[in-house]
Amino acid sequence: MAPFGSVLAAGLLLLSTTANAHFELHHPTPLTDESGKQATAPCGGGNADIVQNTPTDFHVEGDYVQIFNGHAQGNWLIRGTLDPKAAGDWEQLFPIVQQTGRGNFCEPAVTVPSEWVGKKGFLGISGNAGDGILYACAAVNFVSGSAPAPGGACVNGSSVTATFQSDDTLSALVGSSSDSGSSGPEPTTPAPAATTSQPSGASPMLGERLSFGSFALTAVMLLLGASLL
């Protein structure tokens, strides 16, 4: 018979796992993940040093950004900087988008200032899902032209939709500081492609907004453990 302590530990592990599910940057290649530090600006605990990372090419006339969201809803800011430590000078690269529905979100045509061609820097994703601002970054080479059509690499979850959304907290992340600054440019880019959903094939993650079902499951596990004593 399983001891009560083992069942309790399993329940706590389940809650801990679901509580830490936030979002993942799938493209461009993110910095080394440091679990539990996603709320740390500017890059979620990743090593924000351009010299110590192998950059991914990112096309200034249009390239895709792929995110997996573990929350039911969240707002995204896509920003970039040439600062070699990602310490500031962030520019907004795309209008803030609100994703509704857990799963993959892909924006296929994020553009970058043409004068960044031939330079290295960081592309940053900042998310606001109601439980604090979360961060992820990718080290990138800014190259000329447009990226080849990503095809099946850029898909949206079957239940995912996206719309432009104002977010003063995210807008404040654009400017001279890594965690504060001016509001950034007015949206001029076409609406995000996520309004047309496609199956992503990814398994949805549970965000920090723990559902009643999560607590109910834990309660059942505790009662089962008690019955086995």
C-alpha positions in Angstrom: 0.0 0.0 0.0 1.2 3.5 -0.8 2.0 5.5 2.3 0.1 8.8 2.8 3.3 10.8 2.5 4.0 9.5 -1.0 0.5 10.4 -2.2 0.8 13.8 -0.6 4.2 14.4 -2.3 2.7 13.3 -5.7 -0.1 15.8 -5.3 2.3 18.6 -4.4 4.5 17.8 -7.4 1.5 18.0 -9.7 0.6 21.4 -8.4 4.2 22.6 -8.6 4.4 21.4 -12.3 1.2 23.1 -13.4 2.1 26.3 -11.5 5.4 26.7 -13.4 3.9 26.3 -16.9 4.1 29.7 -18.5 5.1 30.0 -22.2 7.9 28.8 -24.5 9.6 30.6 -27.3 10.1 28.1 -30.2 11.5 30.4 -32.9 13.9 32.0 -33.2 16.0 29.7 -31.0 15.7 30.8 -27.4 18.5 31.4 -24.9 19.3 28.6 -22.5 16.2 28.0 -20.4 16.5 28.5 -16.7 13.4 27.0 -15.1 11.6 29.2 -12.5 13.3 32.4 -13.7 10.9 33.4 -16.5 9.8 36.5 -14.5 13.3 37.8 -14.5 13.9 40.7 -16.9 15.0 41.1 -19.6 15.4 37.5 -20.8 13.7 35.2 -18.3 17.0 34.1 -16.7 18.7 33.3 -20.0 22.3 34.3 -20.5 21.9 37.6 -22.3 25.4 38.0 -23.6 25.7 38.1 -27.4 29.3 36.9 -27.3 28.4 33.7 -25.4 25.5 32.6 -27.7 25.2 31.3 -31.2 22.8 33.7 -33.0 20.0 32.5 -35.2 19.5 34.4 -38.5 16.4 36.7 -38.5 15.3 38.4 -41.7 14.6 42.1 -41.3 11.9 42.3 -44.1 9.9 39.6 -42.4 10.5 36.5 -40.3 8.4 34.3 -38.1 8.0 34.2 -34.3 6.6 31.0 -32.8 5.3 30.9 -29.2 3.6 28.2 -27.1 1.3 29.7 -24.4 0.4 27.7 -21.3 -2.3 30.2 -20.2 -5.8 30.5 -21.5 -5.1 34.1 -22.5 -2.1 36.4 -22.7 -0.7 39.5 -24.4 2.5 39.5 -26.3 5.1 42.2 -26.9 7.7 41.4 -29.6 10.8 43.7 -29.2 14.4 43.8 -30.3 17.7 45.4 -29.3 21.3 45.7 -30.6 22.6 46.0 -27.0 25.1 43.1 -26.6 23.8 42.5 -23.1 20.1 43.1 -23.8 20.3 45.8 -21.1 18.2 48.4 -22.9 17.4 50.3 -26.2 14.5 48.0 -26.9 12.4 48.7 -29.9 8.9 47.4 -30.5 8.8 45.3 -33.6 5.1 44.4 -33.9 1.8 45.6 -32.4 0.9 44.0 -29.1 -1.2 40.9 -29.6 -3.7 39.2 -27.3 -3.8 35.4 -27.7 -6.9 33.6 -26.6 -6.7 29.8 -26.2 -3.8 27.7 -25.0 -1.4 26.4 -27.5 0.8 27.5 -30.4 0.7 31.1 -31.7 2.8 32.1 -34.8 3.2 35.5 -36.3 4.8 34.9 -39.8 5.9 38.4 -40.7 7.7 40.3 -38.0 9.9 43.1 -39.5 13.0 44.8 -38.1 14.6 48.2 -39.0 16.6 47.9 -42.2 19.6 49.6 -40.6 20.0 46.5 -38.3 21.2 44.4 -41.3 24.6 42.8 -40.6 24.4 43.3 -36.8 23.8 41.0 -33.9 21.3 41.5 -31.1 18.4 40.1 -29.3 14.8 39.5 -30.1 12.7 39.5 -26.9 9.2 38.2 -26.1 7.4 39.7 -23.1 4.1 38.2 -22.0 1.4 39.5 -19.7 -1.1 36.8 -18.7 -2.3 38.3 -15.5 0.3 36.8 -13.1 3.2 39.2 -13.8 5.4 39.9 -16.8 7.3 36.9 -18.2 10.3 37.1 -20.5 12.2 35.1 -23.2 14.9 36.1 -25.6 16.7 34.8 -28.7 20.2 35.9 -29.8 19.9 36.7 -33.5 21.9 37.8 -36.6 19.8 40.4 -38.4 20.1 39.6 -42.1 18.6 41.1 -45.3 15.5 40.0 -47.1 12.5 38.0 -46.1 12.6 34.5 -44.6 11.3 31.6 -46.8 7.7 30.7 -46.1 7.8 28.7 -42.9 5.0 26.4 -43.9 4.2 23.8 -41.3 6.7 25.3 -38.9 4.4 28.3 -38.4 1.0 27.1 -37.3 -1.6 28.1 -34.7 -3.4 25.9 -32.2 -6.8 24.8 -33.3 -8.5 26.9 -30.5 -6.1 29.9 -30.8 -7.3 33.3 -32.0 -5.4 36.7 -31.8 -6.3 40.3 -31.9 -4.4 43.6 -31.4 -4.6 44.8 -27.8 -3.3 47.8 -26.0 -1.3 47.0 -22.8 0.4 49.8 -20.9 2.5 47.5 -18.8 4.0 45.9 -21.9 4.4 49.2 -23.7 6.5 50.5 -20.8 9.1 47.8 -21.6 10.1 49.7 -24.8 12.9 52.3 -24.5 16.2 52.8 -22.8 15.8 50.4 -20.0 15.3 46.6 -20.0 12.3 46.9 -17.8 10.9 50.4 -18.4 10.7 53.0 -21.1 8.5 54.8 -23.6 5.4 53.4 -25.2 6.9 52.4 -28.6 5.5 52.9 -32.1 1.9 52.9 -33.2 0.8 49.6 -34.8 1.3 49.8 -38.6 1.7 46.1 -39.4 -1.2 43.9 -40.8 -3.3 41.9 -38.3 -1.7 38.7 -36.9 -2.2 35.5 -38.8 -3.4 33.7 -35.8 -7.0 34.7 -36.5 -7.0 31.7 -38.9 -6.5 28.7 -36.8 -4.7 25.5 -37.7 -4.0 22.4 -35.6 -0.6 22.7 -33.9 -0.1 19.1 -32.8 1.3 20.4 -29.5 -0.2 19.3 -26.2 -1.7 22.2 -24.3 0.0 23.1 -21.0 -1.8 24.3 -17.8 -0.9 27.8 -16.8 -0.7 29.3 -13.3 -4.4 29.9 -13.3 -5.0 26.5 -11.6 -8.5 25.2 -12.4 -10.9 23.8 -9.8 -10.2 20.4 -11.4 -6.5 20.5 -10.4 -7.4 21.1 -6.7 -10.2 18.4 -6.9 -7.7 15.9 -8.3 -5.3 16.6 -5.5 -8.0 16.2 -2.9 -9.0 12.8 -4.3 -5.4 11.7 -4.2 -5.1 12.8 -0.5 -8.3 10.9 0.4 -7.0 7.8 -1.4 -3.8 8.0 0.5 -5.6 8.3 3.8 -7.7 5.2 2.9 -4.6 3.2 2.4 -3.1 3.9 5.8 
